[in-house]
Amino acid sequence: MDFAHPNKKRHIENSLIHSSNAIELSASSQSNLNLTSYLEDHRTSLPLPSPSASPIHSSAENLGGPSDDTNGPSETALLTQSYPTSQADKFSLLTSLVSNLNNASPEVNALLFQLLQKTDKKALSFLHSTLFKVLKKDLITTLPTEIISNILQNLDHTNLLNCFQVSKKWSNVISHFPELWKNLIFKEKLITTEDDYLEDYELIKNNRPDLSVDKIPQLIYQRRLLIQKRWMNTNYKPKRLIIPEESLDIVTCLQFDKDKIAVGSDANHIIICDTESGKLLKTLRGHNGGVWAMKFYKNTLASGATDRSVRIWDIERGVCTHIFRGHTATVRCLEIIEPRQIGTDDEGNPIIYPEAPLLITGARDNALYVWKLPINDGKNDKVSDVPIDLHASNNPNFVTVLRGHTAAVRAVTGYANIVISGSYDSTARVWDLRTGECKWILKGHTGNIYSCVYDVKRNRCYTGCDDNTLRVWDLNTGETIAILEGHQSLVGLITSSDNVLVSAAADSTVRLWDPDTGQTKKVFRGHRSPITCVASDDYKVLSGSQGMLKLWDVQTGAFVRDLANDVDGAVWQVAFDYRRCVAAMQRDNTTFIDVTDFCPAEDDPWAHPSSLATTN
């Protein structure tokens, strides 16, 4: 081929591009283009045109040779008389012949390879780049919606953001799947409950009316992820709020949410503070002994004390509404069981248990009491300031008593219809609240059980004991799955999440375990005295001891930072959510509440775009 003339070159290149449909079927061999081999392999299978049908394949001898037809000039001779001589005429004739061949026929393929053999490298390079563009397939924009969604749901946030930057088409397609970001939020455990997700959704929706609602899930993900990174970034300085409270001494229990912080102590009362400002809201007085157990559900708080009573409080009004009596010794632990789905009936309707929240209390009298939790929702204006004071024998809120332990009940946990209790009698017991019966007695420890955790996902229980071990129990059989050894002293604290089991002991160490295998993943060393409090999730562990409150990275096993550098006394309790750490500790023999905030309002650009934020 002659590419010397520019116009002729463009003519030929355009013809090659327009022939891409015929070329496409041979793309499977273009990665290793061996023309001679291809022709040899297909020589016998390609039905090439006969000389009488195509002047291109006629030999010079046939074109100029004698005719076998005695009645007139042969067909070959007639063709010879009009055979083109110029390159342009030859190309026109070739184009005409090709147009009459079937697309992707063997003849077209054979002709294509013959043409490619006569093509120089420059033209081949151009052809390669053209074919590469033609043969590229856009997976995102050409696949069905369901398949696109399944593909995108398997990507992490980094790859998902990269997809946004590929093209406007990809960006538009991905924008039509806002549920991708919601699924990613739950997959990465940045949010674990639907209520928390809806709370974040409303926060951003109300503060960012400029945003399309389809953009909100992505913004929720971005906000949660960057706040999580702030915890681990020592260059980021969180805001600290100190709440002095001279009336407190030893803090025995602590719980908080976005509105309030509740703190119980051996000083016989409970204080309620505002989470944002630290302002003291209420002081709940009424117990005649130290408060050793406490938990709230919405506006209702339950507490147990050394005076052997259980009290129910209206947090907003700051008054005690009920006094439950029945225990004959210090109430040492309690749990609030919320309604959960435990199955479906024959018609497919969900089975919910319990129908309303239940309160489980455990005491040093070896018994557990089950009560209906009175709900203080603020709707009843006629509620008296004088509490209803009843013994279990005539209390309409009393459900049942669970007996079987032979020593003090030290820990209790539960979910739906299952309650698990740990006792100083060296056993843990698994109870079914629907029947009040003990399903399993978990035997194996040789000392007092101080902690127990229910792993609902795996249907397992973890117990910690002063025999220096943890045990993993199978709640399908009641048998020990594993004995976790390594601690050198009393294992008093256990927490767990989906991927991590955490234990803290009097030997000053915190250990991370694989909940599936029971193998030690990491030992955190750095405390100089027994661990007094611990809290964890899939990303971080917070542990407190005398004069120390430390943050550890679960993913890397590294120490991150000290969250309290100015503490010289005990760190009694610690709790955290996605943005705050709340701890009760002592300095100069005075107890105070320390609130460390990794996303204060003035540093929250995701919810407040006008703020000048540091997004480290």
Buried (B, 14 or more C-beta within 10 A) or exposed (E): BEBEEEEBBEBBBEEBBEBBEBBBEBEEBBEEEEEEEBBEEEEEEBEBBEBEEBBBBBEEEBBEEEEEEEEEEBEBBEBBEEBEEEBEEBBEBBBEBBEEBEEEBBBBBBBBBEBBEEBEEEBEEBBEEBBEEEEEEEEBEEBEEEEBBEEBBEBEBEEBEEBBEEEEEBEEBBBEBBEBBBBBBEEBBBBBEEEBBEEBBEBBBEBBEEBEEEBBBBBBBBBBBBBBBBBBBEEBEBBBBEBEBEEBBBBBBBBBEEEBBBBBBBBBBBBBBEBBEBEBBBEBEBBEBBBBBBBBBEBBBBBBBBBBBBBBBBBBBBBBBBBBBBBEBBBBBBBBBEEBEBEEEEEEEEEEBBEEBBBBBBBBBBBBBBBBBBBBEEEEEEBEEEBBEBEBEEBEBBBBBBEBBEBBBBBBBBBBBBBBBBBBBBBBBBBEBEEEEBBBEBBBBEBBBBBBBBBEEBEBBBBBBBBBBBBBBBBEEBEBBBEBEBBEBBBBBBBBBEBBBBBBBBBBBBBBBEBEEBEBBBEBEBBEEBBBBBBBBBBBBBBBBBBBBBBBBBEEEEEBBBBBEEBEBBBBBBBBBBBBBBBBBBBEEEBBBBBBBBBBEEBBBBBBEEBEBEBE
